[in-house]
Amino acid sequence: MLVATTESIAHYRTIRTLGQCFGVVVRSRGLGGNIMAGLRSIVGGEIKEYTEMLEEARRHAVDRMVKNATEMGANAIVMMRFDSSEMGQTMSEIVAYGTAVIIEQE
């Protein structure tokens, strides 16, 4: 499935717009990861434990969005975006969303 952050995809035309599609993931680091991240934050620099968690969460959110669009009958997603928020002090929510469409090559 083609996924684009743009309104259209080069050399394709949209023949049908199916609507909004999305994928949601909520993640929390375990106690050990939070302790390591806390220690790293004291000295500064990248907190790899959180970076890895968020990268994995984004991949899962995109996979779920693609599954949602596929179930709608789409073969592409346009205007894809990410949104994220904190839930409490230990959880992160990642949402991938876009517009499910059917496209064909020009």
C-alpha positions, 0 to 999 in steps of 0.5 A: 500500500502506498502511504504519502504525506502529500495530498496526491501521489505523482503519476496516480489519480485518486478515483475514490475517497473512502474516508479517515483511517487511523492506527493507535498505539499506547506504550509505556516503558517498564520500571527498568527503562524509566530508571535508565532514562532518568539516569541518562537525563541527568547527564543530558543527551539522547535517551535511547530507551525512549527513542527506540520505544517511540520508533517502534510505536510509530511503526506499529501505528502505521501498520494498524493504519494500513490494516484499517485502510485495507479493511476499507478497500483502499490501496493508498493513504494520502495526507498521512500524519502522526500525533502523539501525547502523554498519558499520565507520566509513564505512557505515550500515545501515538496515532497515525492517521490519513485519508484512505483512497483508491488510486490508479496509475495515470 
